[in-house]
Each structure stands twice: as C-alpha cells, then as structure tokens.
Amino acid sequence: MISSNTPLFSLLSIYEEFSLFGAASVEVWMVWREIIRSTLASQGRIFKSFLQFSVGSKMKVKVDKATCIGSATCVGLCGAVFELGDDNKAQITEEYRGSEPSVGEVPEDVGCVKTAEESCPVDAISLE
C-alpha cells in the first residue's frame, strides 16, 4: 500500500514501471502528482528545515514552462525546491519562488537543484 511514509524513490520506481507499459495517461499523471505531493508534504519538511539554515550566496532557478513536460523528475530529486503546478508542469515552491511560479532563488549549497537541472529530460531548468 502506498502511503505518505513510502520512500519517494520507491514511488518513482513504481511510476517508471507504469511508464514502460504505456500507462502514462492523463489520469495516471494526476494520480502520481497527488501521490508525490502528499509524500513530499511529509518527507519534505525535514529537508526544508535544513535549507532554512543554509548560508551563502543564492542562485537563480528558472523553469521553462513551454519546454517542461511535467515528468516530475525535479520534484522527485529536489522536492523542497520544485513542485508540480495546476498545469502539471514544474514550478518553484512558494518558499523559494519569486514574482512568478517559474522563477526563484535558492542557496547555492543546495546540491539537489543542480542534480534536478542535470536530470531534467527536456532541459527545462536553468541556473544562473
């Protein structure tokens, strides 16, 4: 049974199995979005607390909404910074968001942001 205590990497593995069999319909995307959101709501709190104590300079993070396909890879790798919006595309979480959902500033020492940028299947994330 999947619950909010299920490790996120397990959820992503299950999702990959669905994708391999062509089950990635709009309905499946909607279910996975809710599962990932609820999982991050519980597991992300610890990581967010850690990020609040980070010091140093900040980097600008941008998500190109036109390029994003909503794979949620960035959410899985760095859920404290990325989330899926109502349009099923990645955006910056409220904590790091600027004036628009697709742009924000994050401490440079948050390594998961770089990992998310490098792992995006369509290169929709940029760092400055």
N, C-alpha and C positions, 0 to 999 in steps of 0.2 A: 504494500500500500504506500502511495506517495503522500508524504506529509510535509509540513514546514520544516521538519528536522532532517529530511532526506538531504544528503550532501548534494551540492549543486553539480559537481562533476558527474554524479550518478544520473541526475536529471538530463544533463546534456548528452550523456551516453545513450540513454533511452530515446531521446529526441533523434539522435543520429540514426538509430535503428529504424525509426519510423520513416525518416527521410530516404533511407536506402530502398525502402519498399514503395516509394512513391505516395506515401500517405500524407504528404505535406499540403493539405488543402487549407483553405482559409479558416475552417473550423478548428483544425489542428493547431494552426498558428495562434488562434485566440485562446485555446486551452493552455498551450505552452506559455503564452505571455502571462496568464494569470498564475500558473504554477511558479514561474520564475519570479514574478513579483512577490508572491507570498513567501517563497523561500528566502529571497533577499531581504524581505522585511524582517525576518527573524535572524538570519545569519549576518546580514549587513550591518546591524547595529554595532557589533564589536569592532568591525573594521572602520566604520565611521567615527567611532570614539577615538581610535588610534589616529586617524587622519587629522582630527582636531588639534592634536598635539604636535603635528609636523611643523617644522620651521624651515625657513629658507625661501628662495625666490619661487615665483609661480610661473607656470607655463599656460599659454592659451590653448584651449582644446576646441576644435570645430568638427561638427558632423555635417557632411554634405547630404542634406535630406533628399536631393534629387538622385544621388548615387546610391544611397542606403537601400538595401533590400529587406531589412528587418530580420536578419538571421539571428540576432541576439547574441552573437559571439562576444561582443564587447561587454554586454550585460553579464554574461557568464564569467568572464575573466576579470571584470572590474565593476561590479555592481554598485559600489559606493559612488561611482562617478557617472556611469551610464545606466539608462533605463529605456524601456520602450514606451513611446508616447501613444496617444489615442489613434494615431495614424499607422501604428505598428512599425514605426521606424525609430531608430536610436535617437536619443537626446541626452542632454546633460541633466543630472539630478538637480533638484532645486537647491541643494546646499552649495553647489559649485556653479550654478547657472548664472549667466549674465542677463542682459536685457531680453535675449531671445533664447528659446529652449535648446537651440543647436550650438550655442557658443558659451564657453565658461572658462574659469581659471582654476587651476589645480596646483598644489605644491609640487615642485619638480621632483621631490624624492618619492612620489607615489609611483612606484615602478609598474603597477598594473596598467596604467594609462598607456605607456609605451608598448606593453605587450598587447593590449587591445588594438592599438593602432596597427601594429605589425600583423595581427591576426585577422583583421577585417578582410573578408573575402573579396570585397569590391573597392578597397582603399577609400572608404568614405570618411575616415577620421584623419585629421591633420593636427599636428602640434607645432606651436611656434614658441 
